[in-house]
Structure formats: C-alpha cells, structure tokens
Amino acid sequence: MNTPELGLPMPVPADGLPARVRIHEVGARDGLQNEKATVPTAVKAEFVRRLAGTGLSTIEATSFVHPKWVPQLADAEDLYPRVSDLPVSLPVLVPNERGLDRALALGARRVAVFASATESFAKANLNRTVDEALAMFEPVVIRAKGEDVHVRGYLSMCFGDPWEGPVPLPQVVRV
C-alpha cells in the first residue's frame, strides 16, 4: 500500500527535510515492558545510563503504571532515583493521576501521556475508548502544568494498527 492510498502526503523531497530532529528514546520503557523475564532494576538503570552515554538527550526511563498491569515496570519508584542524576531529559509515562502522583513524589519534572488513534488499541492498552482515554488524561495534564511539569503527549497507531490495519489520516487528526 502506498502513501496516497492511506490519505498521506507524498514523500518529502530531501531538500524539504528538517535540519534537525529530536529523538525521544523509549526503549527503556516501551522496549522492556513486554519482556517475559523480569529485567532487574540494576540492569535497567545501566541500560538507561548507557543510552545516555550515546549522546541521546531524551530517554523515557520508565512508566508509573499499575504494577498489576505491567509487572516489568513495577520497579519505577526504585529505578527513577537511580538514573535521575543523568544530564539528560528523563520523562516518565503517567497514564493517570495516580501515576502522576508517584512520579511527582520522586521529583520527576517531565511526564508523558499517550493516546491511541484507534479504538482497538485504546481498549487493549488502556481498557478505555479513545474518548475515555483523552478524558482521563485531562486532569493529569492540568495538574502537571499547574506544578510546572513539562508534559508531552504522543499518539500510538498513527500509521497502522495490528487489529485494524491502516489508519486513515482524518482519524489520526481527530485524536
């Protein structure tokens, strides 16, 4: 399937590309969260430190999700202090106000929230509809901004979804 069939613009010519890009490395969180064997906290901390050593400026270190739902990240309160001294931006994912409370208690100054462009992924990942998830994030964002905490939002399934296939551009834009 090519980009016009998805309702996307044609590829940008090389001379139209930006001079710089910012990479938000999420491997320490997203890359490890589905590992079957529990990765020890010390190994995760070393992984984040090595990522920082590559010159990356932003590394999403962990997520303050409920440990029951993502056991691999149950050590967020232990991991974050082990890496918070790094000279890089260390945002943490906070899916709800309880996650925000946990992050703020450790001094996190950058948080991320995420939504899905598709109902299937929203249900599978957050057990909510897209609109319910967006409503859940609203108090998180308001509180974080009130605490002068930087908030970054990102959208999953923009280009395709394993359940729904290609995602139409208007659907992505709506979310």
Rosetta constraint file for C-alpha pairs under 8 A:
AtomPair CA 1 CA 5 HARMONIC 6.50 0.50
AtomPair CA 1 CA 6 HARMONIC 7.60 0.50
AtomPair CA 2 CA 6 HARMONIC 6.92 0.50
AtomPair CA 3 CA 7 HARMONIC 6.46 0.50
AtomPair CA 3 CA 8 HARMONIC 5.11 0.50
AtomPair CA 3 CA 9 HARMONIC 6.56 0.50
AtomPair CA 3 CA 10 HARMONIC 6.22 0.50
AtomPair CA 3 CA 11 HARMONIC 7.96 0.50
AtomPair CA 4 CA 8 HARMONIC 5.44 0.50
AtomPair CA 4 CA 9 HARMONIC 6.51 0.50
AtomPair CA 4 CA 10 HARMONIC 6.71 0.50
AtomPair CA 6 CA 166 HARMONIC 6.94 0.50
AtomPair CA 6 CA 167 HARMONIC 7.35 0.50
AtomPair CA 6 CA 168 HARMONIC 5.96 0.50
AtomPair CA 6 CA 169 HARMONIC 6.98 0.50
AtomPair CA 7 CA 168 HARMONIC 6.51 0.50
AtomPair CA 7 CA 169 HARMONIC 5.87 0.50
AtomPair CA 8 CA 169 HARMONIC 6.56 0.50
AtomPair CA 12 CA 16 HARMONIC 5.97 0.50
AtomPair CA 12 CA 17 HARMONIC 6.71 0.50
AtomPair CA 13 CA 17 HARMONIC 6.91 0.50
AtomPair CA 23 CA 56 HARMONIC 7.28 0.50
AtomPair CA 23 CA 57 HARMONIC 7.63 0.50
AtomPair CA 23 CA 58 HARMONIC 6.79 0.50
AtomPair CA 24 CA 57 HARMONIC 7.81 0.50
AtomPair CA 24 CA 58 HARMONIC 5.13 0.50
AtomPair CA 24 CA 59 HARMONIC 5.91 0.50
AtomPair CA 24 CA 60 HARMONIC 6.99 0.50
AtomPair CA 25 CA 56 HARMONIC 7.52 0.50
AtomPair CA 25 CA 58 HARMONIC 6.17 0.50
AtomPair CA 25 CA 59 HARMONIC 4.74 0.50
AtomPair CA 25 CA 60 HARMONIC 6.05 0.50
AtomPair CA 26 CA 30 HARMONIC 5.53 0.50
AtomPair CA 26 CA 31 HARMONIC 6.77 0.50
AtomPair CA 26 CA 59 HARMONIC 6.11 0.50
AtomPair CA 26 CA 60 HARMONIC 4.95 0.50
AtomPair CA 26 CA 61 HARMONIC 7.17 0.50
AtomPair CA 27 CA 31 HARMONIC 4.10 0.50
AtomPair CA 27 CA 32 HARMONIC 6.55 0.50
AtomPair CA 27 CA 60 HARMONIC 7.58 0.50
AtomPair CA 28 CA 32 HARMONIC 5.83 0.50
AtomPair CA 28 CA 44 HARMONIC 6.85 0.50
AtomPair CA 28 CA 47 HARMONIC 7.05 0.50
AtomPair CA 28 CA 48 HARMONIC 6.40 0.50
AtomPair CA 28 CA 59 HARMONIC 7.64 0.50
AtomPair CA 28 CA 60 HARMONIC 6.65 0.50
AtomPair CA 28 CA 61 HARMONIC 5.44 0.50
AtomPair CA 28 CA 62 HARMONIC 6.51 0.50
AtomPair CA 29 CA 33 HARMONIC 5.88 0.50
AtomPair CA 29 CA 60 HARMONIC 6.35 0.50
AtomPair CA 29 CA 61 HARMONIC 5.74 0.50
AtomPair CA 29 CA 62 HARMONIC 4.66 0.50
AtomPair CA 29 CA 63 HARMONIC 6.49 0.50
AtomPair CA 29 CA 73 HARMONIC 7.65 0.50
AtomPair CA 30 CA 34 HARMONIC 7.65 0.50
AtomPair CA 31 CA 35 HARMONIC 7.94 0.50
AtomPair CA 32 CA 39 HARMONIC 7.78 0.50
AtomPair CA 32 CA 72 HARMONIC 7.20 0.50
AtomPair CA 33 CA 70 HARMONIC 6.66 0.50
AtomPair CA 33 CA 71 HARMONIC 7.89 0.50
AtomPair CA 33 CA 72 HARMONIC 5.33 0.50
AtomPair CA 33 CA 73 HARMONIC 6.40 0.50
AtomPair CA 34 CA 70 HARMONIC 7.87 0.50
AtomPair CA 34 CA 72 HARMONIC 7.18 0.50
AtomPair CA 35 CA 39 HARMONIC 7.78 0.50
AtomPair CA 35 CA 72 HARMONIC 7.24 0.50
AtomPair CA 38 CA 71 HARMONIC 7.91 0.50
AtomPair CA 38 CA 72 HARMONIC 5.72 0.50
AtomPair CA 39 CA 43 HARMONIC 6.60 0.50
AtomPair CA 39 CA 44 HARMONIC 6.75 0.50
AtomPair CA 39 CA 72 HARMONIC 7.01 0.50
AtomPair CA 40 CA 44 HARMONIC 6.45 0.50
AtomPair CA 41 CA 45 HARMONIC 6.13 0.50
AtomPair CA 41 CA 75 HARMONIC 6.68 0.50
AtomPair CA 41 CA 78 HARMONIC 7.28 0.50
AtomPair CA 41 CA 79 HARMONIC 5.96 0.50
AtomPair CA 42 CA 46 HARMONIC 6.19 0.50
AtomPair CA 42 CA 79 HARMONIC 7.73 0.50
AtomPair CA 43 CA 47 HARMONIC 6.10 0.50
AtomPair CA 44 CA 48 HARMONIC 6.27 0.50
AtomPair CA 44 CA 79 HARMONIC 7.42 0.50
AtomPair CA 45 CA 49 HARMONIC 6.19 0.50
AtomPair CA 45 CA 79 HARMONIC 6.28 0.50
AtomPair CA 45 CA 82 HARMONIC 6.33 0.50
AtomPair CA 45 CA 83 HARMONIC 6.19 0.50
AtomPair CA 46 CA 50 HARMONIC 6.08 0.50
AtomPair CA 47 CA 51 HARMONIC 6.17 0.50
AtomPair CA 48 CA 52 HARMONIC 6.19 0.50
AtomPair CA 48 CA 59 HARMONIC 7.34 0.50
AtomPair CA 48 CA 61 HARMONIC 6.66 0.50
AtomPair CA 48 CA 83 HARMONIC 7.15 0.50
AtomPair CA 49 CA 53 HARMONIC 6.22 0.50
AtomPair CA 49 CA 83 HARMONIC 6.99 0.50
AtomPair CA 49 CA 86 HARMONIC 7.44 0.50
AtomPair CA 50 CA 54 HARMONIC 6.61 0.50
AtomPair CA 51 CA 55 HARMONIC 7.42 0.50
AtomPair CA 51 CA 56 HARMONIC 6.59 0.50
AtomPair CA 51 CA 59 HARMONIC 7.58 0.50
AtomPair CA 52 CA 56 HARMONIC 5.46 0.50
AtomPair CA 52 CA 57 HARMONIC 7.04 0.50
AtomPair CA 52 CA 59 HARMONIC 7.39 0.50
AtomPair CA 52 CA 86 HARMONIC 7.44 0.50
AtomPair CA 52 CA 88 HARMONIC 6.82 0.50
AtomPair CA 56 CA 88 HARMONIC 7.52 0.50
AtomPair CA 57 CA 88 HARMONIC 5.01 0.50
AtomPair CA 57 CA 89 HARMONIC 5.98 0.50
AtomPair CA 58 CA 88 HARMONIC 5.86 0.50
AtomPair CA 58 CA 89 HARMONIC 4.61 0.50
AtomPair CA 58 CA 90 HARMONIC 5.98 0.50
AtomPair CA 58 CA 91 HARMONIC 7.43 0.50
AtomPair CA 59 CA 88 HARMONIC 7.29 0.50
AtomPair CA 59 CA 89 HARMONIC 6.33 0.50
AtomPair CA 59 CA 90 HARMONIC 5.20 0.50
AtomPair CA 59 CA 91 HARMONIC 6.72 0.50
AtomPair CA 60 CA 90 HARMONIC 5.44 0.50
AtomPair CA 60 CA 91 HARMONIC 4.93 0.50
AtomPair CA 60 CA 92 HARMONIC 5.45 0.50
AtomPair CA 60 CA 93 HARMONIC 7.36 0.50
AtomPair CA 61 CA 80 HARMONIC 7.09 0.50
AtomPair CA 61 CA 90 HARMONIC 6.01 0.50
AtomPair CA 61 CA 91 HARMONIC 6.65 0.50
AtomPair CA 61 CA 92 HARMONIC 5.94 0.50
AtomPair CA 62 CA 73 HARMONIC 6.66 0.50
AtomPair CA 62 CA 76 HARMONIC 6.01 0.50
AtomPair CA 62 CA 79 HARMONIC 7.73 0.50
AtomPair CA 62 CA 80 HARMONIC 7.34 0.50
AtomPair CA 62 CA 92 HARMONIC 5.36 0.50
AtomPair CA 62 CA 93 HARMONIC 6.50 0.50
AtomPair CA 63 CA 73 HARMONIC 6.39 0.50
AtomPair CA 63 CA 76 HARMONIC 6.47 0.50
AtomPair CA 63 CA 92 HARMONIC 5.33 0.50
AtomPair CA 63 CA 93 HARMONIC 4.38 0.50
AtomPair CA 63 CA 94 HARMONIC 6.04 0.50
AtomPair CA 63 CA 99 HARMONIC 7.91 0.50
AtomPair CA 64 CA 73 HARMONIC 7.37 0.50
AtomPair CA 64 CA 74 HARMONIC 7.87 0.50
AtomPair CA 64 CA 76 HARMONIC 6.17 0.50
AtomPair CA 64 CA 92 HARMONIC 7.20 0.50
AtomPair CA 64 CA 93 HARMONIC 6.20 0.50
AtomPair CA 64 CA 94 HARMONIC 5.36 0.50
AtomPair CA 64 CA 95 HARMONIC 7.29 0.50
AtomPair CA 64 CA 99 HARMONIC 4.70 0.50
AtomPair CA 64 CA 100 HARMONIC 7.37 0.50
AtomPair CA 64 CA 102 HARMONIC 6.73 0.50
AtomPair CA 64 CA 103 HARMONIC 6.75 0.50
AtomPair CA 65 CA 69 HARMONIC 7.27 0.50
AtomPair CA 65 CA 70 HARMONIC 6.76 0.50
AtomPair CA 65 CA 73 HARMONIC 7.30 0.50
AtomPair CA 65 CA 74 HARMONIC 7.74 0.50
AtomPair CA 65 CA 93 HARMONIC 7.79 0.50
AtomPair CA 65 CA 94 HARMONIC 6.58 0.50
AtomPair CA 65 CA 95 HARMONIC 6.34 0.50
AtomPair CA 65 CA 99 HARMONIC 5.98 0.50
AtomPair CA 66 CA 70 HARMONIC 6.55 0.50
AtomPair CA 66 CA 74 HARMONIC 7.29 0.50
AtomPair CA 66 CA 99 HARMONIC 7.76 0.50
AtomPair CA 67 CA 71 HARMONIC 4.76 0.50
AtomPair CA 67 CA 72 HARMONIC 7.61 0.50
AtomPair CA 67 CA 73 HARMONIC 6.47 0.50
AtomPair CA 67 CA 74 HARMONIC 4.49 0.50
AtomPair CA 68 CA 74 HARMONIC 7.94 0.50
AtomPair CA 70 CA 74 HARMONIC 6.85 0.50
AtomPair CA 75 CA 79 HARMONIC 5.97 0.50
AtomPair CA 76 CA 80 HARMONIC 5.91 0.50
AtomPair CA 77 CA 81 HARMONIC 7.20 0.50
AtomPair CA 77 CA 102 HARMONIC 7.54 0.50
AtomPair CA 77 CA 103 HARMONIC 7.95 0.50
AtomPair CA 77 CA 106 HARMONIC 7.32 0.50
AtomPair CA 78 CA 82 HARMONIC 7.00 0.50
AtomPair CA 79 CA 83 HARMONIC 6.79 0.50
AtomPair CA 80 CA 84 HARMONIC 5.82 0.50
AtomPair CA 80 CA 106 HARMONIC 7.51 0.50
AtomPair CA 81 CA 85 HARMONIC 7.64 0.50
AtomPair CA 81 CA 106 HARMONIC 7.14 0.50
AtomPair CA 84 CA 90 HARMONIC 7.17 0.50
AtomPair CA 89 CA 110 HARMONIC 7.59 0.50
AtomPair CA 90 CA 108 HARMONIC 7.89 0.50
AtomPair CA 90 CA 110 HARMONIC 6.70 0.50
AtomPair CA 91 CA 108 HARMONIC 7.28 0.50
AtomPair CA 91 CA 109 HARMONIC 7.31 0.50
AtomPair CA 91 CA 110 HARMONIC 4.45 0.50
AtomPair CA 91 CA 111 HARMONIC 4.82 0.50
AtomPair CA 91 CA 112 HARMONIC 6.41 0.50
AtomPair CA 92 CA 103 HARMONIC 7.39 0.50
AtomPair CA 92 CA 108 HARMONIC 7.50 0.50
AtomPair CA 92 CA 110 HARMONIC 6.60 0.50
AtomPair CA 92 CA 111 HARMONIC 4.85 0.50
AtomPair CA 92 CA 112 HARMONIC 5.92 0.50
AtomPair CA 93 CA 111 HARMONIC 5.69 0.50
AtomPair CA 93 CA 112 HARMONIC 4.62 0.50
AtomPair CA 93 CA 113 HARMONIC 5.91 0.50
AtomPair CA 93 CA 114 HARMONIC 7.97 0.50
AtomPair CA 94 CA 99 HARMONIC 4.85 0.50
AtomPair CA 94 CA 100 HARMONIC 5.48 0.50
AtomPair CA 94 CA 103 HARMONIC 7.59 0.50
AtomPair CA 94 CA 111 HARMONIC 6.40 0.50
AtomPair CA 94 CA 112 HARMONIC 6.04 0.50
AtomPair CA 94 CA 113 HARMONIC 5.80 0.50
AtomPair CA 95 CA 99 HARMONIC 6.15 0.50
AtomPair CA 95 CA 100 HARMONIC 7.71 0.50
AtomPair CA 95 CA 113 HARMONIC 5.94 0.50
AtomPair CA 95 CA 114 HARMONIC 7.37 0.50
AtomPair CA 95 CA 137 HARMONIC 7.11 0.50
AtomPair CA 96 CA 100 HARMONIC 6.37 0.50
AtomPair CA 96 CA 136 HARMONIC 6.49 0.50
AtomPair CA 96 CA 137 HARMONIC 6.32 0.50
AtomPair CA 96 CA 140 HARMONIC 6.14 0.50
AtomPair CA 97 CA 101 HARMONIC 6.13 0.50
AtomPair CA 97 CA 139 HARMONIC 7.11 0.50
AtomPair CA 97 CA 140 HARMONIC 5.33 0.50
AtomPair CA 98 CA 102 HARMONIC 6.35 0.50
AtomPair CA 99 CA 103 HARMONIC 6.23 0.50
AtomPair CA 100 CA 104 HARMONIC 6.02 0.50
AtomPair CA 100 CA 111 HARMONIC 7.87 0.50
AtomPair CA 100 CA 140 HARMONIC 6.75 0.50
AtomPair CA 100 CA 144 HARMONIC 7.62 0.50
AtomPair CA 101 CA 105 HARMONIC 6.10 0.50
AtomPair CA 102 CA 106 HARMONIC 6.79 0.50
AtomPair CA 103 CA 107 HARMONIC 6.60 0.50
AtomPair CA 103 CA 108 HARMONIC 5.38 0.50
AtomPair CA 104 CA 108 HARMONIC 5.25 0.50
AtomPair CA 104 CA 109 HARMONIC 7.36 0.50
AtomPair CA 108 CA 149 HARMONIC 7.87 0.50
AtomPair CA 109 CA 148 HARMONIC 7.72 0.50
AtomPair CA 109 CA 149 HARMONIC 4.84 0.50
AtomPair CA 109 CA 150 HARMONIC 6.27 0.50
AtomPair CA 110 CA 149 HARMONIC 5.57 0.50
AtomPair CA 110 CA 150 HARMONIC 4.69 0.50
AtomPair CA 110 CA 151 HARMONIC 5.99 0.50
AtomPair CA 110 CA 152 HARMONIC 7.82 0.50
AtomPair CA 111 CA 144 HARMONIC 7.99 0.50
AtomPair CA 111 CA 149 HARMONIC 7.16 0.50
AtomPair CA 111 CA 150 HARMONIC 6.28 0.50
AtomPair CA 111 CA 151 HARMONIC 5.09 0.50
AtomPair CA 111 CA 152 HARMONIC 6.44 0.50
AtomPair CA 112 CA 151 HARMONIC 5.54 0.50
AtomPair CA 112 CA 152 HARMONIC 4.71 0.50
AtomPair CA 112 CA 153 HARMONIC 5.57 0.50
AtomPair CA 112 CA 154 HARMONIC 7.47 0.50
AtomPair CA 113 CA 137 HARMONIC 6.90 0.50
AtomPair CA 113 CA 151 HARMONIC 7.42 0.50
AtomPair CA 113 CA 152 HARMONIC 6.44 0.50
AtomPair CA 113 CA 153 HARMONIC 4.88 0.50
AtomPair CA 113 CA 154 HARMONIC 6.50 0.50
AtomPair CA 114 CA 153 HARMONIC 5.45 0.50
AtomPair CA 114 CA 154 HARMONIC 4.76 0.50
AtomPair CA 114 CA 155 HARMONIC 5.57 0.50
AtomPair CA 114 CA 156 HARMONIC 7.05 0.50
AtomPair CA 115 CA 122 HARMONIC 7.13 0.50
AtomPair CA 115 CA 130 HARMONIC 6.98 0.50
AtomPair CA 115 CA 133 HARMONIC 6.61 0.50
AtomPair CA 115 CA 134 HARMONIC 6.75 0.50
AtomPair CA 115 CA 153 HARMONIC 7.72 0.50
AtomPair CA 115 CA 154 HARMONIC 6.45 0.50
AtomPair CA 115 CA 155 HARMONIC 4.97 0.50
AtomPair CA 115 CA 156 HARMONIC 6.16 0.50
AtomPair CA 115 CA 175 HARMONIC 7.97 0.50
AtomPair CA 116 CA 121 HARMONIC 6.24 0.50
AtomPair CA 116 CA 122 HARMONIC 5.38 0.50
AtomPair CA 116 CA 130 HARMONIC 6.37 0.50
AtomPair CA 116 CA 155 HARMONIC 5.37 0.50
AtomPair CA 116 CA 156 HARMONIC 4.66 0.50
AtomPair CA 116 CA 157 HARMONIC 5.99 0.50
AtomPair CA 116 CA 158 HARMONIC 7.75 0.50
AtomPair CA 116 CA 175 HARMONIC 7.75 0.50
AtomPair CA 117 CA 121 HARMONIC 7.84 0.50
AtomPair CA 117 CA 122 HARMONIC 7.79 0.50
AtomPair CA 117 CA 130 HARMONIC 7.23 0.50
AtomPair CA 117 CA 155 HARMONIC 6.48 0.50
AtomPair CA 117 CA 156 HARMONIC 6.16 0.50
AtomPair CA 117 CA 157 HARMONIC 5.54 0.50
AtomPair CA 117 CA 158 HARMONIC 5.87 0.50
AtomPair CA 117 CA 167 HARMONIC 7.63 0.50
AtomPair CA 117 CA 171 HARMONIC 6.63 0.50
AtomPair CA 117 CA 172 HARMONIC 5.24 0.50
AtomPair CA 117 CA 175 HARMONIC 6.06 0.50
AtomPair CA 118 CA 122 HARMONIC 6.26 0.50
AtomPair CA 118 CA 130 HARMONIC 6.94 0.50
AtomPair CA 118 CA 157 HARMONIC 6.67 0.50
AtomPair CA 118 CA 161 HARMONIC 7.34 0.50
AtomPair CA 118 CA 164 HARMONIC 7.66 0.50
AtomPair CA 118 CA 167 HARMONIC 7.53 0.50
AtomPair CA 118 CA 171 HARMONIC 7.90 0.50
AtomPair CA 119 CA 123 HARMONIC 6.08 0.50
AtomPair CA 119 CA 129 HARMONIC 5.72 0.50
AtomPair CA 119 CA 130 HARMONIC 5.74 0.50
AtomPair CA 120 CA 124 HARMONIC 6.17 0.50
AtomPair CA 120 CA 163 HARMONIC 6.57 0.50
AtomPair CA 120 CA 164 HARMONIC 7.11 0.50
AtomPair CA 121 CA 125 HARMONIC 5.76 0.50
AtomPair CA 121 CA 126 HARMONIC 7.93 0.50
AtomPair CA 121 CA 157 HARMONIC 7.54 0.50
AtomPair CA 121 CA 161 HARMONIC 7.28 0.50
AtomPair CA 121 CA 163 HARMONIC 7.65 0.50
AtomPair CA 122 CA 126 HARMONIC 5.40 0.50
AtomPair CA 122 CA 127 HARMONIC 6.41 0.50
AtomPair CA 122 CA 128 HARMONIC 5.79 0.50
AtomPair CA 122 CA 129 HARMONIC 5.70 0.50
AtomPair CA 122 CA 130 HARMONIC 5.71 0.50
AtomPair CA 122 CA 133 HARMONIC 7.44 0.50
AtomPair CA 123 CA 127 HARMONIC 4.14 0.50
AtomPair CA 123 CA 128 HARMONIC 4.86 0.50
AtomPair CA 123 CA 129 HARMONIC 5.85 0.50
AtomPair CA 123 CA 130 HARMONIC 7.94 0.50
AtomPair CA 126 CA 133 HARMONIC 7.20 0.50
AtomPair CA 128 CA 132 HARMONIC 5.66 0.50
AtomPair CA 128 CA 133 HARMONIC 5.84 0.50
AtomPair CA 129 CA 133 HARMONIC 6.15 0.50
AtomPair CA 130 CA 134 HARMONIC 6.28 0.50
AtomPair CA 130 CA 175 HARMONIC 7.80 0.50
AtomPair CA 131 CA 135 HARMONIC 6.20 0.50
AtomPair CA 132 CA 136 HARMONIC 6.15 0.50
AtomPair CA 133 CA 137 HARMONIC 6.37 0.50
AtomPair CA 134 CA 138 HARMONIC 6.51 0.50
AtomPair CA 135 CA 139 HARMONIC 7.82 0.50
AtomPair CA 136 CA 140 HARMONIC 7.39 0.50
AtomPair CA 137 CA 141 HARMONIC 6.16 0.50
AtomPair CA 138 CA 142 HARMONIC 6.20 0.50
AtomPair CA 139 CA 143 HARMONIC 5.94 0.50
AtomPair CA 140 CA 144 HARMONIC 6.01 0.50
AtomPair CA 141 CA 145 HARMONIC 6.01 0.50
AtomPair CA 141 CA 151 HARMONIC 6.69 0.50
AtomPair CA 142 CA 146 HARMONIC 6.12 0.50
AtomPair CA 143 CA 147 HARMONIC 6.32 0.50
AtomPair CA 144 CA 148 HARMONIC 6.34 0.50
AtomPair CA 144 CA 149 HARMONIC 5.04 0.50
AtomPair CA 144 CA 150 HARMONIC 7.16 0.50
AtomPair CA 144 CA 151 HARMONIC 6.99 0.50
AtomPair CA 145 CA 149 HARMONIC 5.35 0.50
AtomPair CA 145 CA 150 HARMONIC 6.69 0.50
AtomPair CA 145 CA 151 HARMONIC 7.19 0.50
AtomPair CA 157 CA 161 HARMONIC 5.28 0.50
AtomPair CA 157 CA 167 HARMONIC 7.38 0.50
AtomPair CA 158 CA 167 HARMONIC 6.42 0.50
AtomPair CA 158 CA 169 HARMONIC 7.89 0.50
AtomPair CA 158 CA 172 HARMONIC 5.89 0.50
AtomPair CA 159 CA 166 HARMONIC 6.22 0.50
AtomPair CA 159 CA 167 HARMONIC 5.78 0.50
AtomPair CA 160 CA 164 HARMONIC 7.36 0.50
AtomPair CA 160 CA 165 HARMONIC 5.25 0.50
AtomPair CA 160 CA 166 HARMONIC 4.23 0.50
AtomPair CA 160 CA 167 HARMONIC 5.09 0.50
AtomPair CA 161 CA 165 HARMONIC 4.81 0.50
AtomPair CA 161 CA 166 HARMONIC 6.29 0.50
AtomPair CA 161 CA 167 HARMONIC 6.86 0.50
AtomPair CA 167 CA 171 HARMONIC 6.91 0.50
AtomPair CA 167 CA 172 HARMONIC 7.14 0.50
AtomPair CA 168 CA 172 HARMONIC 6.70 0.50
AtomPair CA 169 CA 173 HARMONIC 6.16 0.50
AtomPair CA 170 CA 174 HARMONIC 6.07 0.50
AtomPair CA 171 CA 175 HARMONIC 6.65 0.50
